Amino acid sequence: MSTIEKLNNFIDGSWIESSASKILEVHNPATAEVLVNVPLSPAEDVDRAAKMAAAAFHEWRRVPAPIRIQYLFRLKNLLEEHFEELASTVTMENGKTLDDSRGELRRAIENVEVACGIPTMMLGDFSEDITRGVDEYMIRQPVGVAAIICPFNFPAMIPFWYLPYAVACGNTVIVKPSERTPLTMHKVFQLLEEVKFPKGVVNLVNGVPETVDAILDHPLIQAVTFVGSTAVARHVYGRASANGKRVQAQGGAKNPLIILPDADVSLTTSIVTDSAFGNAGQRCLAASLAITVGEASQIFTPALAEAAASRVVGYGLDKGVQMGPVITPQSKSRIEGLIEKGLEEGAKLVVDGRDAVVSGYERGNFLRPTILSGIPRGGTIARTEIFGPVLGMLHVDSVEEAIALVNSGEYGNMACVFTSSGAAARKFRYEAEAGNIGINIGVAAPMAFFPFSGWKNSFFGTLHAQGKHGVEFFTQTKVVVERWLGEWSRKF
Ligand code: NAD
């Protein structure tokens, strides 16, 4: 009999066994060890969670905002107390380095801190005497039950782009973590249990696409947030919108960086390689294409090659490691297949990261950083989201050509420029078609008080994650026009 734990769902304040008949094994991507089993919760588990969350909403929305945020203050303290344990969990199930795990957890906590400002952020508007003796005002009310559907690559941070704002605004939530990285949220929900939110305010349902579809169709769920690949984001947006829900769905990316000849060589090299190979390239803000302008190609191709080849690859929990494995063996073969296809299409290998074996971790899904140059503009490496440690290089003669190339892509999650020219940077900032822009920055990840602004096929919806956008998404406006008879309206 297996001694591996099977995760439970957390519904209505209790840990409840899923009614799923099937489970998936969750593997440590560096060691291949089975960490835990995750249930593939069917529609009836979603139904149970939705009913409990809807019942809890009735009371939770009546709890005054200054009291609601007290729960978040407690959560923030617990997250700080368990910071290292949670960071290690992220590394164990996702593979990223401990420092990267700490970074994402810090951003998660920052979102809790920002949401503690809800009493101010949720304020309405008031206009006195819109006509004699008549006032008009707008109040923000919570939407109801919100579902939060998450990807594997930021198991701690992405649920926190939404959960703190949703509950602080008076909604109740159901979180559906990635089936490949469910342990971190399991641990976070153990902390949420200690926070003692009223029953049904925060719920956790583990599962797979079938679970997601049950969420998208459930009549008691009013709002859906999604982060994942573009194909699924499009599906989620279409199906949940057709069912009358408000939806925001963040999709995939193919992030280009432009490098001008006047960019600082050592800083740019270090920033670009951190962006391309940090988290093994499994960041939605990972640099995927480096577009060199003019002489930048001669300067930066060898510099980037040297930095990529010397990157320390290994188990993220080990000291000195700069890059961990990719998430699954299937993902590793998919990435190797894309490199192969790129070579068939005419790309040249500057650094070859295939066939990587890390001593002591022979069963891990390791690749080493790979750089391909001379990639065809319309080809696989230039256009496909690889989601692995692969940087494609393209060369152009002018900034105008580089910006046109950036804007020809189907995605718009992030675009960056490296230069010491203010004029070139401003032109780029103004014209680049992407929602997150970096200027001498390689991962332009917005702080919790700014929206995470994907464009084009990287985002479906209107309001983005985090900050004020989160408050708008998780509230609906109500406008009241009010007259009281008496002295104010005597002349009416
Ligand atoms: P994914 O799309 O495979 O899965 C995301 C979630 O959707 C999971 O919870 C999964 O269970 C569910 N899902 C998968 N297939 C489904 C289907 N057919 N129907 C319904 N639900 C389904 O994404 P992933 O591999 O976990 O994450 C990587 C992707 O996420 C990359 O494309 C990356 O760019 C993207 N991402 C985007 C952002 C952003 O802000 N734009 C941030 C992080 C990750």
Residues whose N, C-alpha, C, O or C-beta is under 5 A from the ligand:
A	BS01	NAD	I149 C150 P151 F152 N153 K176 P177 S178 E179 G207 V208 P209 V212 D213 V227 G228 S229 T230 V232 Q250 G251 G252 A253 C284 G454 S458
